[in-house]
Amino acid sequence: MDEKIIKIARFSDYIQANIAKISLESEGIQCFLGGENFVATYGLYSSAVGGVELCIKESDKQQAEEILSKSTPNSCDKQISDDENWPLVTD
């Protein structure tokens, strides 16, 4: 069965993106980062390309939102959204 993959969060910093990814994986949620290598290499262009995107299976959305809001409240509260025009998290 194929399941839809959604973007749950977007980060301007690849380190914060990896922290969020590890938080989800430690709770058993499969996820991956998109754009991580580009942002790590060309950090100044992070905003231009939309930053690092954290992607999950759609069925894990509710659990992932709860984990992210608990694990990194200062950096994750604003970027969790279904909207494609959600704000990019910058610290």
C-alpha positions as CSV (number, residue, x, y, z in Angstrom):
1,M,0.0,0.0,0.0
2,D,1.4,3.4,-1.0
3,E,1.0,6.1,1.5
4,K,1.2,9.9,0.8
5,I,4.4,11.6,2.0
6,I,3.9,15.1,3.5
7,K,6.2,17.9,4.7
8,I,5.7,18.4,8.4
9,A,8.3,21.0,9.1
10,R,10.8,23.3,7.4
11,F,14.1,24.6,8.9
12,S,16.7,27.2,7.8
13,D,19.3,25.3,9.8
14,Y,20.2,21.7,9.0
15,I,21.3,21.0,12.5
16,Q,17.9,21.9,13.9
17,A,16.3,19.7,11.2
18,N,18.4,16.8,12.2
19,I,17.5,17.2,15.9
20,A,13.8,17.1,14.9
21,K,14.4,14.1,12.7
22,I,16.2,12.2,15.5
23,S,13.3,13.1,17.9
24,L,10.8,11.5,15.5
25,E,12.9,8.5,14.7
26,S,13.4,7.8,18.4
27,E,9.6,7.5,18.7
28,G,9.4,5.1,15.8
29,I,8.3,7.5,13.1
30,Q,10.0,7.0,9.7
31,C,11.1,10.3,8.2
32,F,13.6,11.9,5.9
33,L,15.1,15.4,5.2
34,G,14.9,17.1,1.8
35,G,17.5,19.7,0.9
36,E,19.8,18.9,3.8
37,N,23.0,18.6,1.8
38,F,22.4,21.8,-0.2
39,V,21.7,23.9,3.0
40,A,24.6,22.3,4.8
41,T,26.9,23.2,1.9
42,Y,25.4,26.6,0.8
43,G,23.9,27.9,4.1
44,L,23.5,31.4,2.8
45,Y,21.0,30.2,0.2
46,S,18.8,28.3,2.7
47,S,16.0,30.8,2.5
48,A,16.1,30.9,-1.3
49,V,15.6,27.2,-1.7
50,G,13.1,26.9,1.1
51,G,15.4,25.4,3.7
52,V,15.5,21.8,4.9
53,E,12.1,20.0,4.8
54,L,11.2,17.2,7.2
55,C,8.9,14.7,5.6
56,I,6.8,11.9,7.1
57,K,4.0,9.5,6.2
58,E,0.6,11.2,6.3
59,S,-0.7,8.7,8.9
60,D,2.0,9.8,11.3
61,K,1.1,13.5,11.2
62,Q,-0.7,13.9,14.5
63,Q,1.9,11.9,16.5
64,A,4.8,13.8,14.8
65,E,3.2,17.2,15.6
66,E,3.0,16.2,19.3
67,I,6.6,15.0,19.4
68,L,8.0,18.1,17.7
69,S,6.1,20.5,19.8
70,K,7.4,18.8,23.0
71,S,11.0,18.1,21.9
72,T,11.9,21.5,20.5
73,P,9.2,24.1,21.4
74,N,11.3,27.1,20.5
75,S,12.0,26.1,17.0
76,C,9.1,23.8,15.9
77,D,5.9,25.6,17.0
78,K,5.7,27.9,14.0
79,Q,6.7,25.6,11.1
80,I,4.3,22.7,11.6
81,S,1.6,23.3,8.9
82,D,-0.2,21.8,5.9
83,D,0.1,25.1,4.0
84,E,2.8,25.2,1.3
85,N,3.5,28.8,2.3
86,W,4.3,28.2,5.9
87,P,7.0,30.3,7.5
88,L,10.6,29.2,7.4
89,V,12.0,28.7,10.9
90,T,14.9,31.0,11.6
91,D,16.6,31.4,15.0
